[in-house]
Amino acid sequence: MFTPELQEKAKKIKLLLLDADGILTDGRIYYGDYGDEIKSFDVRDGLGLSLWAEAGRKSCILTAKKSSILKKRAKEIRVSKVYHNSHRKIRSYEIIKKKFHLKDEEICYMGDDLIDIGVLKKVGLAITVPQAPQEVKVCVDYITQHNGGRGAVREVVELILKTQGLWEALISKFYE
């Protein structure tokens, strides 16, 4: 649950920016017999991101790798844009901020490794997962209860949308 201070930050969020490996996945990379990359995604995260989009919010993925699997999954769950090959994430972050005409305080970033620290220090709401290294944990506002690739994104989507008073209307269709 968000503290009152975190709730104030969450009320301002318009864009959810996500690292891929370690946030949308468990951080493991599997290879098939032919060298093809295999990733596992949590369906709860997928529904959460679809509801986020339904609420009129934007989401982007910021990843250092290029992955056709990630691009396919992002399309399925209504992610606005995937930024591949972002080895200097802070540069990509500034491009995203400008593209969507947002201020730092209107962006939530979920990252789990050292490459994410620069962005985590800039955004309005910085979040990581339990398996992140200590250097990342000290830079964030919130550490999820769920691990990356195991519902962490859904947890954050729920917390933000509940804080913004949008959650109940979005899920009411599931009760009909």
N, C-alpha and C positions, 0 to 999 in steps of 0.2 A: 504494500500500500504506500502511496506517495504521502510524504509529510506535507503540511500546509505550504512550506516553501517550494517544494517540488510541484505542488498543484498550481501554484502561481506561474511557474515556468511552463508547465504543461498546457495551460490555458492559451498560451500564445503560439503554440506549435501549428504550423501549416504544412511543413514538409518533413517527411520521415526519410532520412538518408541512412542507408545500410551498407555495411561491409558484407561480403558474401561468405567466404570461408570462415567458419567459426561463429557466424551469426545466423545466416540462413541455413547453413549446414553445420555438422558437428566438427568441421575442420579437417576431416580425413579426406584423402583423395584416393580413389580406387581406380585401377586400370584394368581394362578387359584384355583378352588375348591378343587383340589387334592394336593395342596401344590407345584405345579409346578411353576417355575419362568418364567415370561413373560417379555421380553424386547422389546423396540422399537428402530429400527435403521433407519437412514436417507439414502435414496437411493443415494443422491448426494455424501455423504461420501463414499459410496460403489463404485460408478463409479470413484471417485477421487483416491481411493486406487487401483482399477484395472488399471487405467492409470499409476499410480506410478509404479506398477509392470511391466507394458508394457514398461516403460522407462528404465527397467533394475535395478530398485531400490528395496531395501529390506524394509519390514516393519514388526514390531513385536508389539504385545500387551503385556503389563506388568500389571497384575491385581492381587489384593489381594484375589479375590474370584475365585472359580472354577465354571465354567458355561458351560454346554453342548451347550446351545444356542449360546453363544459367540464363541465357537469352530466351530460350524456349519457356523455361519456368516463369521468368519475369512476365512474359506476355500472358501466360495462363492466369496469373494472379493480379493482373492489372497494374503492374509497376510502370510508372510513367516513362522511365529511361534508365538504361544501364550504361554506365561509364566504365569501359574496359581499359586495361593497361594503365591504370592510374597509379604509377609508382611513386609519384609525389602527390599524395592525396590532397594536400592543402591547396595546390594549384587547381586541381579539378573542383574542389569545394568552392573556390572563389568563382569559377566559371558557372557552376550550378546556381550559386546564390544570385549572380547577376542575371542568368537566364530566366529564373523564376521571380525576379524582382523582390527578393526577400532580405530581411535583416538577420543577423546571427541569432537573435533571440527567437526567431520564428522557425528555427530548424532544430530537429532532434537527430542526433547521430548515434548509431549503435556500432561500436567497433570493439575488437577483442585483442589487438596485438600492437606491438610497438609502432608499426607503420601508421596506426590510427591516432596516435597521441596528438599530433598537430591539429587535426580536425576536432577531436574531443575537447581540446582547450578553447576552441573558438565558438562552438555552438551554444545555443540557449539551453539545451537539455542534452547532457552527455551521459550515455548509458553503455554499460558493458555486461558481460556474462560471468558466471562464477569461475569458469576455467581460464579467464584472462590472467596475465602476469601482474604482479603487484604494481609494476610501473604504470600500467594502464588503470588499475583499480583506484589509484590515488588521484587520477585526473577526472573522475566521473562524478555525476550527481547521484547515480543510482546503479546498483548491481542487481540484475534480475534474479528471481528465484529459479527460473528454468535455465537449463544449459542452452548454448547455441545449437541450432538444428533440432531442438527439442521443445519448441514452444516459447522461446524467449521473445521473439518478435510479436507474437500474439499477445503475450503478457503486457508488453509496452503499448501496443495498439489499444487494448482494452483500457489500460490505466489512463491514457491520454484522452480517448473518446469519452470515457466516463467523467473525467474531470471537465471536459468541454460540454457535458450534458447531451451528448449525441448517441451514446451506446444503446440505450433502451429502445429508441425509435428504430435503430438499425436492426436490432435482433428481434423485434416484435413479429416480423414475418415468419420466424421459425416456430411461433406458437399458434399459427393459424391452421 
